[in-house]
Amino acid sequence: MELHFNIKEIATASMVLFAVIDILGSIPIIIGLRNKVGHIHSEKASIVAAIIMVAFLFVGEEILKLIGIDVNSFAVAGAFIIFFLAIEMILGISLYRDDAPESASIVPIAFPLIAGAGTMTSILSLRAEYYVENIIVAIIINIIFVYLVLKSSKKIEKALGKTGLSVIRKVFGVILLAIAVKLFTSNINQLF
């Protein structure tokens, strides 16, 4: 098996996942959870999220085939989801948001917060364009960053402040919007 490591693909996939996971934007939720239950298991949450993301990278396409959807169609649908996530980030509105989880177990942090629907869609959309090994490296990079943020969320909140977090969300929203447009245009041609 030949490996196709590509710095540009790794960087782009990392940026997409970073923007979709939006762990910096989730700091207020993480702080709220930490205040409610006292402690968040950063290591467990990060490892479980990584396992979910890598597993979906490999079996997600099979699940799609099982229900009769090709990767290009999923990528176009994913482009729409990423587009709306970007709009939320840029405009500071909430089109859809789950209620804040009640406990800080692995389930609310690892699954809906880190490896949620947007992340899963992005992973399969990236798979339509990039080599798997580059996406895995991007996942690992993001999980390391997620772990660091979970470990030091109070310090980050104090350092950036509300304005700093807002600026970061908007910048990544614009990047995500551009990626959504690229994903749409490169996959829509494959459908016709």
N, C-alpha and C positions, 0 to 999 in steps of 0.2 A: 504494500500500500504506500503510495507516494503522498507525502505531506506537502501542502501548498501554503506555507505561512507567508502572510503578506501584511506588512506594517500598516499600509493604508486601509486594508479591509478591517484589521484589528482595531485601528483607531476609529474608523467610522462606526463599526458595530458597537464599540465601547461607548461612543458618544450617544448613539441611539438608545442603548439600554440605560445609560446614565440618565438621559432625559426622561425616558418612560418610567423607570423605577422612581425617579424624583425623590430620592432619600433625603435630600436637604429640605425639600418642601414638606416632607413628612415629619420633620423634627417637632413641630407643635403636637402632633398626634403621639409621637414617641414620648415626649415630655409628659403629656397628659397620662399616658399609660404608666409611665414610671412613677408618677405621683400617686396614682390609684393603687397600684399593686406593689410598689417598692423596688422591684428588681426585674430587669429584662435579661434573659439569657441570650446575649449577643452571639456567642459561639454557636449555640444550637439553632437559633433563628437563621443565621448566615449559612450554615451547612445545609439545613433543610431546604432553604430557598435555592441554593446551588444545585442540589440533587433534583428538585422539581424542574428547574430550568433546563438542565442537561438532559433529563429524561424526556421532557417535552420536545427538545430539539431532535431526539432520535425517534420517538414514537408518535409525535404529533402528526407527522405526514401520513403514517399508517392509519391513524384514527380518521384523518380526513378521507383517505382512500376508502375506508370502511363505510363512510357515509356518502361517498360519491362526489367529493369536492377535490379539485386539483389545487396544487400549491399556488399557481398564478392567481386563481380566483380568490384564494385565502389572502394572498399578498395584497390584492386590490382592496378587499374588505379591510385588511389590516391598515392599509394606507388611510382609509376613512377614519378608523379609530384613532390612529396616530394624529391625524389632522385635527380631530375634535379635542384630543388631549392637549395638543399644541395651542389651540384656541383658548382652552381653559387656562393654560399657563400664561399666555400672553395677555389676555383680557382680565385675568383675575376673577373669572366667574366659575361657577360650578354647575356644569350641565348634568352630571350625575355623580353622586358620591355616596358610598355605603355609610351607614351610621358608624360612629367610632366604636371599635371593639370594646368589650367589657372587661377582658383580662389580657395580660401581657404574655400569654402562652405562645408557643410556636405558631399555632393556627392564625391568630390575627396578624402577627408580625411577618412570619415567613411566607404565608400564602397570600392573603389579600393585599398586604401592604407592599412586599418586595416582589414576589412572583405572582402578580395578579393577572387579570385578563389582558391588559395592555402589554405587559411583558411577554406573555405567551404568544400573543398575536405578532408582536415585534420579532420574536425569535423565529417563528415560522416564516415571516416575511423576509427576514434577513437570510434565512436558509435558501430562499428562492434565488438569491443573488450572490451569496458569499460561500466560501468553503467552510465546512463544519468546524475544522480545527481553529480557524480564525474566530468563529463565533464562541467556541469554548474558551479560548483565551480571553475574549471580551467579557464573557460571563464571570470568569475567575477574577479579572481586574475589578469588575463591578462589585462582586461579592466581598473582596478585600476592602474596597471603599465603604460598602454598606456596613461591614463589621466595625471599621474604624469610626464611622459616624454613630452607630448604635452605642459603641463604647464611650464616646465623648460627646454625646448630644447636648448635654448641658453647657459644656464649654463652647461648643460651636454656636449655640443659640445666643450666648452672652457676647461672643466675639463679633458675629455678623449683625445681630439685631434684626428687627423686622424688615427694615429697609434693605439690608444686604441680602436677606433671604428672598425678598421680592424681586430684586434685580437679577439674581441668579435664576430664579424661575422664569422670568421673561426672556432672558438670553437663551436659555435652553429651549424655551417654547418656540422661538424663531428658528433655531437649528432644527428642531423636531418638525416644524412646518415645512421647511425646505426638504427634509428627508421624506416626508409623506408625499410631497409632490413628485419627487424622483422615483419613489417606490411605485406610485400610481402610473406614471408615464412609462416606466420600463416594463411593467407587467400587463398593462391594458392591451398592448399590441399582441401579446401572446394569446389572448382570449379570442381574437377575431381572425 
